[in-house]
């Protein structure tokens, strides 16, 4: 366990933050090989069972550009349950197109969706992105979302 690949710098003393380029993109945990495109590998390695337990309890998965996230999670060793998957980006695109007076428009970034719904945040931080996605989801489904989110022990499961 733990074996894999670790990047290294030619001269780490020249780096202001070595963690930005020195990390393990591949780790092995039992029969699973965890692969990520950054320093998330160690986080997943350290918490794989906890992360999997969350997914095992899910009755719906809600995200933004969900296929991309699910591919990343599968590559990292997470087994995705066979549940309803909601992609807020897919839900938002026709709303945004209509607001812009267009019949068709390409998919929009999360920051565009968040701004559209008056939600300001620091993008590209996992927790902030999740909260922005939740805000957008709630705005898009504001008339029905409270009843559709399952709970486990009083905690919403997304």
C-alpha beads as a LAMMPS data file, in Angstrom:
LAMMPS data file: protein, C-alpha beads

158 atoms
157 bonds

1 atom types
1 bond types

-500.0 500.0 xlo xhi
-500.0 500.0 ylo yhi
-500.0 500.0 zlo zhi

Masses

1 110.0

Atoms # bond

1 1 1 0.000 0.000 0.000
2 1 1 1.071 3.550 -0.716
3 1 1 3.378 2.704 -3.584
4 1 1 2.975 4.697 -6.752
5 1 1 4.540 7.672 -8.466
6 1 1 5.787 10.868 -6.844
7 1 1 6.912 13.935 -8.748
8 1 1 10.067 15.753 -7.750
9 1 1 11.732 19.062 -8.489
10 1 1 15.224 19.327 -9.934
11 1 1 16.051 21.952 -7.290
12 1 1 13.345 22.232 -4.579
13 1 1 15.196 25.140 -2.934
14 1 1 14.166 27.350 -5.868
15 1 1 10.447 26.785 -5.247
16 1 1 8.344 29.134 -3.154
17 1 1 5.752 26.357 -2.610
18 1 1 7.102 22.877 -3.450
19 1 1 3.681 21.281 -2.836
20 1 1 2.465 22.832 -6.085
21 1 1 4.646 20.510 -8.161
22 1 1 5.849 17.831 -5.729
23 1 1 3.017 15.389 -5.101
24 1 1 1.910 11.820 -5.734
25 1 1 -0.370 11.635 -8.810
26 1 1 -0.582 7.832 -8.403
27 1 1 -0.967 5.809 -5.180
28 1 1 -1.882 2.171 -4.599
29 1 1 -4.364 1.157 -1.893
30 1 1 -4.985 -2.572 -1.729
31 1 1 -6.263 -3.579 -5.159
32 1 1 -7.084 0.028 -6.116
33 1 1 -4.821 2.387 -8.009
34 1 1 -5.676 6.011 -7.266
35 1 1 -4.875 8.413 -10.092
36 1 1 -5.466 12.176 -10.045
37 1 1 -4.114 15.171 -11.895
38 1 1 -2.778 16.864 -8.775
39 1 1 -2.193 16.687 -5.071
40 1 1 -5.682 15.264 -4.402
41 1 1 -4.258 11.735 -4.566
42 1 1 -3.069 11.798 -0.957
43 1 1 -6.412 13.141 0.248
44 1 1 -8.292 10.383 -1.547
45 1 1 -5.758 7.792 -0.373
46 1 1 -6.169 8.920 3.241
47 1 1 -9.980 9.100 3.111
48 1 1 -11.082 6.610 0.433
49 1 1 -13.298 4.577 2.772
50 1 1 -15.004 7.705 4.151
51 1 1 -15.574 9.107 0.660
52 1 1 -16.932 5.781 -0.578
53 1 1 -19.297 5.567 2.416
54 1 1 -20.782 8.951 1.456
55 1 1 -21.368 7.772 -2.110
56 1 1 -22.790 4.455 -0.899
57 1 1 -25.531 6.366 0.977
58 1 1 -26.398 8.720 -1.888
59 1 1 -29.740 8.516 -3.613
60 1 1 -28.907 11.318 -6.064
61 1 1 -25.680 12.994 -7.171
62 1 1 -25.795 16.698 -7.972
63 1 1 -22.860 18.499 -9.534
64 1 1 -21.703 20.969 -12.155
65 1 1 -20.288 19.341 -15.283
66 1 1 -20.984 16.106 -13.477
67 1 1 -19.567 13.673 -16.081
68 1 1 -16.124 15.266 -15.640
69 1 1 -16.284 14.978 -11.842
70 1 1 -17.535 11.397 -11.963
71 1 1 -14.756 10.383 -14.365
72 1 1 -12.211 11.885 -11.959
73 1 1 -13.768 10.047 -9.001
74 1 1 -13.886 6.731 -10.873
75 1 1 -10.216 7.117 -11.821
76 1 1 -9.480 7.750 -8.155
77 1 1 -11.109 4.449 -7.158
78 1 1 -14.562 5.648 -6.068
79 1 1 -17.428 3.362 -7.067
80 1 1 -20.275 5.564 -8.288
81 1 1 -23.706 4.230 -7.279
82 1 1 -26.460 3.724 -9.831
83 1 1 -28.580 6.705 -8.761
84 1 1 -30.122 9.769 -10.372
85 1 1 -27.429 12.186 -11.546
86 1 1 -28.262 15.882 -11.897
87 1 1 -25.909 18.111 -13.851
88 1 1 -26.633 21.733 -12.920
89 1 1 -24.653 22.878 -15.970
90 1 1 -27.101 21.047 -18.245
91 1 1 -30.048 22.544 -16.348
92 1 1 -28.578 26.065 -16.485
93 1 1 -27.599 26.215 -20.157
94 1 1 -31.122 26.651 -21.625
95 1 1 -32.021 29.144 -18.874
96 1 1 -28.962 31.227 -19.721
97 1 1 -29.623 30.945 -23.465
98 1 1 -33.181 32.210 -22.978
99 1 1 -31.950 35.091 -20.794
100 1 1 -29.511 36.048 -23.570
101 1 1 -32.228 35.797 -26.236
102 1 1 -30.602 32.847 -28.013
103 1 1 -31.966 29.473 -29.043
104 1 1 -28.681 27.675 -28.532
105 1 1 -25.652 28.472 -26.437
106 1 1 -22.623 26.483 -25.386
107 1 1 -22.323 25.201 -21.823
108 1 1 -21.418 27.870 -19.316
109 1 1 -18.834 27.813 -16.535
110 1 1 -19.925 27.519 -12.924
111 1 1 -18.766 31.058 -12.210
112 1 1 -21.162 32.318 -14.912
113 1 1 -24.034 30.359 -13.424
114 1 1 -23.226 31.581 -9.909
115 1 1 -22.999 35.186 -11.079
116 1 1 -26.309 34.827 -12.925
117 1 1 -27.908 33.854 -9.600
118 1 1 -26.068 36.639 -7.701
119 1 1 -23.683 34.332 -5.863
120 1 1 -20.150 35.662 -5.461
121 1 1 -17.388 33.278 -4.415
122 1 1 -13.743 32.308 -4.865
123 1 1 -13.836 29.819 -7.731
124 1 1 -11.782 26.637 -8.063
125 1 1 -11.861 25.749 -4.390
126 1 1 -13.665 22.437 -3.878
127 1 1 -15.885 23.567 -1.021
128 1 1 -16.643 26.947 -2.598
129 1 1 -17.464 25.295 -5.927
130 1 1 -19.777 22.822 -4.159
131 1 1 -21.568 25.640 -2.341
132 1 1 -21.912 27.630 -5.565
133 1 1 -23.325 24.538 -7.298
134 1 1 -25.798 24.065 -4.457
135 1 1 -26.856 27.713 -4.679
136 1 1 -27.407 27.426 -8.436
137 1 1 -29.278 24.147 -8.036
138 1 1 -31.545 25.702 -5.412
139 1 1 -32.243 28.699 -7.650
140 1 1 -33.018 26.552 -10.676
141 1 1 -35.223 24.193 -8.648
142 1 1 -36.388 26.660 -5.995
143 1 1 -39.969 25.478 -6.060
144 1 1 -39.214 21.800 -5.562
145 1 1 -35.710 21.261 -4.234
146 1 1 -36.440 21.042 -0.481
147 1 1 -38.589 17.969 -0.916
148 1 1 -36.255 16.216 -3.351
149 1 1 -33.037 16.173 -1.282
150 1 1 -32.709 12.985 0.778
151 1 1 -31.393 13.095 4.311
152 1 1 -29.464 10.638 6.446
153 1 1 -29.645 11.339 10.176
154 1 1 -30.902 14.839 9.406
155 1 1 -28.006 15.663 7.052
156 1 1 -28.649 16.381 3.386
157 1 1 -27.006 13.920 1.027
158 1 1 -26.008 15.447 -2.299

Bonds

1 1 1 2
2 1 2 3
3 1 3 4
4 1 4 5
5 1 5 6
6 1 6 7
7 1 7 8
8 1 8 9
9 1 9 10
10 1 10 11
11 1 11 12
12 1 12 13
13 1 13 14
14 1 14 15
15 1 15 16
16 1 16 17
17 1 17 18
18 1 18 19
19 1 19 20
20 1 20 21
21 1 21 22
22 1 22 23
23 1 23 24
24 1 24 25
25 1 25 26
26 1 26 27
27 1 27 28
28 1 28 29
29 1 29 30
30 1 30 31
31 1 31 32
32 1 32 33
33 1 33 34
34 1 34 35
35 1 35 36
36 1 36 37
37 1 37 38
38 1 38 39
39 1 39 40
40 1 40 41
41 1 41 42
42 1 42 43
43 1 43 44
44 1 44 45
45 1 45 46
46 1 46 47
47 1 47 48
48 1 48 49
49 1 49 50
50 1 50 51
51 1 51 52
52 1 52 53
53 1 53 54
54 1 54 55
55 1 55 56
56 1 56 57
57 1 57 58
58 1 58 59
59 1 59 60
60 1 60 61
61 1 61 62
62 1 62 63
63 1 63 64
64 1 64 65
65 1 65 66
66 1 66 67
67 1 67 68
68 1 68 69
69 1 69 70
70 1 70 71
71 1 71 72
72 1 72 73
73 1 73 74
74 1 74 75
75 1 75 76
76 1 76 77
77 1 77 78
78 1 78 79
79 1 79 80
80 1 80 81
81 1 81 82
82 1 82 83
83 1 83 84
84 1 84 85
85 1 85 86
86 1 86 87
87 1 87 88
88 1 88 89
89 1 89 90
90 1 90 91
91 1 91 92
92 1 92 93
93 1 93 94
94 1 94 95
95 1 95 96
96 1 96 97
97 1 97 98
98 1 98 99
99 1 99 100
100 1 100 101
101 1 101 102
102 1 102 103
103 1 103 104
104 1 104 105
105 1 105 106
106 1 106 107
107 1 107 108
108 1 108 109
109 1 109 110
110 1 110 111
111 1 111 112
112 1 112 113
113 1 113 114
114 1 114 115
115 1 115 116
116 1 116 117
117 1 117 118
118 1 118 119
119 1 119 120
120 1 120 121
121 1 121 122
122 1 122 123
123 1 123 124
124 1 124 125
125 1 125 126
126 1 126 127
127 1 127 128
128 1 128 129
129 1 129 130
130 1 130 131
131 1 131 132
132 1 132 133
133 1 133 134
134 1 134 135
135 1 135 136
136 1 136 137
137 1 137 138
138 1 138 139
139 1 139 140
140 1 140 141
141 1 141 142
142 1 142 143
143 1 143 144
144 1 144 145
145 1 145 146
146 1 146 147
147 1 147 148
148 1 148 149
149 1 149 150
150 1 150 151
151 1 151 152
152 1 152 153
153 1 153 154
154 1 154 155
155 1 155 156
156 1 156 157
157 1 157 158
